[in-house]
């Protein structure tokens, strides 16, 4: 058959190798059969009209016509190109060759084309060089694995067969010495999303360890039995040992579910070619809760206390926040309806027991769901600081001790300060210390001078130090400090 347009009659048979630009049926009810089972498409696509392919369909270069049992359709060629390619440097696989042989002494990369290229065509790869041949593909699946990796090194003398199923490049087998097992990455963490209560991606950071060529990064939300529930995955090439890397992991369903209180984890598995190493995972991460909750300096007197609470807001804007004040782990006061984007709140003066550690808790609300942040560390009144003493001679064997200190914050929550001066006889064995000065002073006192004291007896001489203690009105919790010995 020849010519640009061929008109055939009813029940005609097309011989093998027809290369016309168009095939037109003589009547709508005609049936066309293939002789030999297939017809090769030309570089200028053939257009087949009803009833061969409903609606008409154009073939492309390299496609063939196959029988469907009730008609025919265009399909990828099932026969592999026969040519073999020997190469000594980086190259890309194509439809021209089905066998690729690396020769020479230099390492090289064989890049695989688009996944939908050469579907079903087996490619054979052999490393005849003394260096490493690296196979690189956008969706490469290692032998004996379902993990998608980015690269697979083939050692000298090794070989493998690769075929595309239209979704992944599948390594069906691999021969030669397997790659050395890589070391698990460390410092795996999920970075705070840039914005949105339901982000489309999460960024995972990690340090690359030795013998790693690529990594599989997976996001899991919750565990069923012993199996993590993976909700996103991405692969990445290693940028070098000891390097901090990050990869953006898209959500499998479009957006990550932040309406759930189930926390996220990131699992990072290293690969050295097709050899997987031990994975490492991040700590649980709930990016929809307030973090870094702290209590700033309190104010007030005695049991009447005001508190300034600060926190890091979640990346989305809550509808509102709630701040709770806890004493000894028990909620004593709650502040409601704080603005959604707030990161600080002032709790007005409340009557609480300052004899125990005080902590704060912040809950963010979005669409009636509460995201509870971790409690702040317990806040207790500070110990006096810069406590110091000097001794001066005021006569024969008579001394005075002069001391000073810096007021502790929250000192207004105390009732008085007690000052105790202690002397030690500097002989061995040393007798028990003696209290030689004890006085209760005003809470705002920061200095003192002792009465005259004997400095020594015949068998030795004395050393002195002192302690100060703040007492609140209940004589419950107190803050103490001691001076240097003089």
C-alpha positions in Angstrom: 0.0 0.0 0.0 1.3 3.5 -0.7 0.1 7.1 -0.9 -0.8 9.7 1.7 -4.5 8.6 2.1 -5.7 5.1 1.6 -9.4 4.3 1.4 -10.3 0.7 2.1 -13.5 -1.2 1.8 -15.4 -3.2 4.3 -13.6 -6.2 5.9 -10.3 -5.2 4.4 -7.0 -6.4 5.8 -4.1 -4.1 6.5 -0.7 -5.7 5.7 2.3 -5.3 8.1 4.4 -2.2 7.7 1.8 0.3 6.4 3.2 3.8 6.8 0.4 6.0 5.4 -0.3 9.4 7.0 -4.0 8.4 7.4 -6.2 5.4 7.1 -9.8 6.1 6.3 -12.6 3.5 6.3 -14.8 3.2 3.3 -17.9 3.0 5.5 -18.8 3.5 9.2 -19.6 -0.2 9.6 -16.4 -1.5 8.1 -14.0 -3.7 10.1 -10.2 -3.6 9.6 -8.0 -6.5 10.5 -4.2 -6.6 11.1 -2.0 -9.0 9.2 0.8 -10.3 11.3 -0.5 -8.7 14.5 0.8 -5.2 14.3 1.3 -2.1 12.2 4.2 0.3 12.9 3.4 4.0 13.3 5.4 6.5 11.1 7.2 9.6 12.3 4.2 11.6 11.1 1.4 10.0 13.2 -1.3 7.9 11.6 -4.8 8.8 12.5 -7.2 6.0 13.0 -11.0 6.7 12.8 -14.0 4.8 14.1 -14.4 1.9 14.6 -10.7 1.2 15.0 -10.3 3.7 17.9 -13.2 5.6 19.3 -13.0 9.3 18.6 -9.9 8.9 16.5 -6.4 8.7 17.9 -3.0 9.7 16.6 0.0 7.3 17.0 3.5 8.6 17.7 6.9 7.5 16.6 7.8 4.1 18.0 4.3 3.0 18.8 2.6 0.0 17.3 -1.0 -1.1 16.8 -2.2 -4.0 18.9 -5.5 -5.9 18.9 -7.8 -5.5 21.8 -10.0 -8.4 20.8 -12.8 -6.1 19.5 -10.6 -3.5 17.7 -7.1 -2.2 17.8 -5.2 0.5 19.7 -1.9 2.3 19.8 0.6 0.8 22.3 4.3 1.1 23.2 6.5 -1.2 21.2 7.2 -4.5 23.1 10.4 -5.3 21.4 13.6 -3.8 22.8 16.0 -2.0 20.6 18.8 -4.4 19.8 21.8 -2.0 19.7 24.3 -2.1 22.6 26.2 1.1 23.7 29.7 1.1 25.2 30.5 4.3 27.0 33.2 5.7 29.1 31.5 8.8 30.6 28.1 10.1 31.7 25.3 9.2 29.3 21.5 9.0 29.1 19.6 5.9 28.2 17.3 6.2 25.1 15.2 4.1 22.8 18.2 3.5 20.6 19.9 1.0 22.9 18.8 -1.7 25.3 22.3 -2.7 26.5 24.7 -0.3 28.2 28.3 -1.2 29.0 30.6 1.1 31.0 34.2 0.6 30.0 37.5 2.3 31.0 38.7 3.4 34.4 36.5 6.4 35.2 33.3 6.5 37.2 30.2 7.5 35.2 26.5 8.0 35.6 23.8 6.4 33.5 20.7 8.6 33.6 17.4 7.0 33.0 14.9 9.0 30.8 11.3 9.9 31.7 9.4 7.1 33.5 6.9 6.7 30.7 9.6 6.2 28.1 10.3 2.6 27.0 7.6 1.1 29.2 8.1 -2.6 29.4 11.4 -2.5 27.6 14.1 -4.2 29.7 17.5 -2.4 29.8 20.6 -4.3 30.7 23.4 -2.5 32.4 26.9 -3.9 32.8 29.9 -2.3 34.5 33.0 -3.5 32.7 35.1 -0.7 34.1 37.4 -0.6 37.1 35.3 2.3 38.6 31.8 2.7 39.9 28.8 3.0 37.5 25.9 5.0 39.1 22.4 4.5 37.7 20.3 7.6 38.3 16.5 7.9 37.9 13.6 10.0 39.1 11.8 7.0 40.6 14.2 4.1 41.0 13.2 1.1 43.0 16.0 -1.0 44.5 16.1 -4.8 44.1 14.3 -6.7 46.9 12.7 -3.5 48.1 9.7 -1.2 47.6 11.7 1.9 48.5 12.1 4.7 45.9 15.7 5.9 45.7 17.4 8.4 43.5 20.7 6.6 42.6 22.1 3.1 42.6 25.8 2.5 42.3 27.0 -0.7 40.5 30.4 -2.0 41.5 33.1 -3.0 39.0 32.0 -6.2 37.4 28.4 -5.9 38.5 25.3 -5.7 36.4 21.5 -5.2 36.6 18.3 -5.2 34.6 16.0 -2.3 34.7 12.5 -1.9 33.3 9.8 0.9 33.5 6.3 -0.1 34.6 5.1 3.4 33.7 5.3 4.6 37.4 8.8 3.5 38.5 12.1 2.3 37.1 12.3 -1.2 38.6 15.7 -2.8 39.3 14.7 -6.5 38.8 18.0 -7.9 39.8 21.6 -6.9 40.5 24.8 -8.8 40.4 28.2 -8.1 41.9 29.4 -7.1 45.3 26.6 -5.3 47.2 27.3 -1.8 48.4 28.4 -1.3 52.0 25.6 -0.6 54.4 25.3 3.2 55.1 25.2 4.6 58.6 21.9 6.0 59.9 21.5 9.8 59.7 21.2 11.7 62.9 19.6 14.9 64.3 16.4 14.2 62.4 13.8 16.9 62.9 10.7 18.4 61.3 11.0 22.1 60.7 8.1 24.4 61.6 5.9 24.9 58.5 6.1 28.3 56.9 2.4 28.9 57.2 -1.0 27.4 57.2 -2.9 25.1 59.6 -2.8 22.4 57.0 0.4 22.8 55.1 0.9 20.9 51.8 4.6 20.1 52.7 6.8 19.6 55.7 10.6 20.2 55.7 12.8 17.5 57.3 16.3 18.2 58.3 19.0 15.7 59.1 22.8 15.0 59.1 24.1 12.7 56.4 26.4 10.0 57.7 29.1 7.8 56.0 28.5 5.7 52.9 25.2 7.3 51.9 24.3 8.1 48.3 20.6 8.8 48.6 17.9 9.0 51.3 14.3 8.1 51.6 12.4 10.6 53.9 8.9 9.6 55.2 6.4 11.5 57.3 4.2 9.3 59.6 1.3 10.4 61.7 0.5 7.7 64.3 1.2 4.0 64.5 -1.0 1.0 63.8 0.3 -1.9 65.7 4.1 -1.6 65.2 3.8 0.0 61.7 4.0 3.8 61.2 1.2 5.4 59.2 3.0 7.1 56.4 1.3 10.2 55.1 4.1 11.7 52.9 7.4 10.7 51.3 10.3 12.1 49.3 13.7 11.0 48.1 16.9 13.0 48.0 20.5 12.6 46.9 23.2 12.9 49.6 25.2 16.1 49.4 28.2 14.6 51.3 29.1 13.0 54.6 28.7 15.3 57.7 26.4 17.7 55.8 23.2 19.1 57.2 20.5 18.5 54.6 16.8 19.3 54.3 14.2 18.0 52.0 10.6 19.1 51.4 8.2 16.2 51.8 4.8 16.7 50.1 1.7 15.3 51.8 0.3 12.1 50.1 -3.2 13.5 50.2 -2.4 17.1 49.4 -2.3 18.6 52.9 -1.1 17.3 56.2 -3.9 16.7 58.8 -3.5 19.1 61.6 -7.1 18.6 62.9 -5.8 15.5 64.7 -3.9 15.6 67.9 -1.8 12.6 66.7 1.8 13.9 66.5 4.1 13.5 63.4 7.4 11.8 63.1 10.0 11.9 60.3 11.7 8.7 59.3 15.0 9.0 57.2 16.4 5.8 55.6 19.9 6.1 54.0 20.8 4.1 50.9 24.2 3.2 49.4 22.9 2.3 46.0 20.3 -0.4 46.5 21.6 -1.3 50.0 19.4 0.4 52.7 20.9 1.3 56.0 19.2 1.7 59.5 16.8 4.5 59.6 16.5 7.2 62.2 13.4 9.1 63.2 12.7 12.5 64.7 11.1 13.1 68.1 7.3 13.4 68.0 6.3 16.7 66.5 2.9 18.5 66.9 3.2 21.7 65.0 -0.2 22.9 66.0 0.5 23.5 69.7 2.1 26.5 71.4 5.7 25.9 72.4 8.4 27.5 74.6 5.9 28.4 77.3 7.6 30.5 80.0 6.8 32.6 83.0 8.5 36.0 83.1 9.3 37.9 86.3 6.3 37.8 88.7 5.0 40.9 90.4 2.9 41.5 93.6 3.3 40.9 97.3 3.0 37.9 99.5 0.3 35.6 98.1 -1.1 38.2 95.6 0.9 37.6 92.5 0.7 38.8 88.9 2.4 36.8 86.2 3.5 37.6 82.6 3.4 34.5 80.4 5.1 34.2 77.0 5.0 31.5 74.4 5.8 30.8 70.7 2.5 30.7 68.8 1.8 27.8 66.3 2.4 28.6 62.6 -1.3 29.0 61.9 -3.4 31.7 63.6 -5.6 30.2 66.3 -9.1 31.4 66.9 -8.2 32.0 70.5 -5.8 31.0 73.3 -6.2 30.0 76.9 -3.6 30.4 79.7 -3.7 28.4 82.8 -1.6 29.0 86.0 -0.7 25.8 87.9 0.7 25.5 91.4 2.1 22.2 92.3 0.6 20.8 89.0 -2.9 21.9 89.9 -4.7 24.5 87.9 -5.4 27.6 90.2 -6.3 30.2 87.7 -7.5 30.4 84.0 -7.4 33.3 81.6 -9.7 32.8 78.6 -10.3 34.3 75.2 -6.8 35.6 74.5 -6.4 36.8 70.9 -5.6 34.1 68.3 -2.3 35.5 67.2 -1.0 36.5 70.7 2.3 35.2 72.1 2.1 36.9 75.5 -0.5 37.4 78.2 -0.6 39.2 81.6 -2.4 37.2 84.3 -3.8 39.8 86.8 -3.0 39.6 90.5 -4.3 36.3 91.8 -4.1 34.8 95.3 -1.9 31.7 95.0 0.4 29.7 97.2 3.9 31.0 96.5 5.4 28.3 98.7 5.3 26.0 95.7 6.6 26.1 92.2 4.3 27.9 89.7 4.0 26.9 86.1 1.9 28.0 83.1 0.1 26.1 80.3 -1.1 27.6 77.0 -3.8 26.0 74.8 -4.5 27.2 71.2 -8.0 26.7 69.8 -8.8 26.4 66.1 -12.2 25.3 64.8 -13.2 24.2 68.3 -10.1 21.9 68.6 -7.7 22.6 71.4 -3.9 22.2 70.9 -2.3 22.0 74.3 1.3 23.2 74.6 3.8 21.7 77.2 3.7 23.2 80.7 6.4 25.8 81.4 9.1 24.9 83.9 8.1 25.6 87.5 9.0 29.2 88.6 10.2 29.7 92.2 11.4 32.9 93.9 15.1 33.4 93.2 17.9 32.9 95.7 19.8 36.0 96.9 23.0 36.4 94.9 26.4 38.1 95.1 26.6 37.2 98.8 30.0 38.4 100.1 31.7 39.1 103.5 34.9 41.0 104.6 36.6 40.8 108.0 38.4 43.7 109.5 40.5 44.0 112.7 39.1 46.6 115.2 41.4 45.9 118.1 43.6 43.2 119.6 42.1 39.9 118.7 38.8 41.6 117.9 37.2 41.6 114.5 34.0 42.7 112.7 32.3 41.0 109.7 30.8 43.3 107.1 28.5 41.6 104.5 26.3 42.4 101.5 24.2 40.7 98.9 21.9 41.4 96.0 18.2 41.2 96.5 16.4 38.2 94.9 13.7 39.1 92.5 10.3 38.5 94.1 11.7 39.6 97.4 8.4 41.5 98.0 6.8 38.1 98.4 8.8 37.6 101.6 8.2 39.0 105.1 11.7 39.3 106.5 15.3 38.3 106.1 17.3 36.3 108.7 21.0 36.8 109.0 23.2 34.2 110.8 26.9 34.6 111.4 28.9 31.4 112.1 32.4 31.0 113.4 34.7 28.0 112.9 37.7 27.2 115.0 40.5 26.5 112.6 42.1 23.5 114.3 42.0 19.8 113.5 39.9 18.0 114.3 37.6 20.9 113.9 34.9 21.4 116.6 31.3 22.0 115.5 30.6 25.5 114.2 29.1 28.1 116.6 26.4 30.7 115.8 27.8 34.0 117.1 25.3 36.4 115.5 21.6 35.9 114.5 19.3 38.7 113.6 16.0 39.2 111.7 16.1 42.3 109.5 13.8 44.2 107.2 13.1 42.5 103.8 14.9 45.3 101.9 18.1 44.9 104.0 21.1 44.2 101.7 24.1 44.9 104.1 25.0 44.1 107.7 27.8 44.7 110.2 28.5 42.2 113.0 29.2 43.2 116.6 32.8 42.9 117.8 33.9 39.3 117.8 37.0 37.5 119.3 39.3 36.4 116.5 41.2 33.7 118.2 42.0 31.8 121.4 45.3 30.3 122.4 44.7 27.0 120.6 43.8 28.5 117.2 41.9 31.2 115.4 38.4 31.6 114.0 37.0 31.6 110.5 33.6 33.2 109.7 30.9 32.9 107.2 27.2 33.8 107.2 23.9 32.8 105.6 20.9 34.8 104.7 17.4 33.4 104.4 14.2 35.1 103.1 11.0 33.9 104.8 7.6 34.5 103.5 4.6 35.2 105.8 3.7 31.5 106.1 7.3 30.5 106.7 6.8 27.9 104.0 9.0 28.3 100.9 12.2 30.3 101.5 15.3 31.3 99.5 18.7 31.0 101.1 22.3 31.7 100.2 25.7 31.6 102.0 28.8 33.8 101.8 32.4 32.9 101.3 34.4 32.0 104.4 36.7 34.8 105.7 
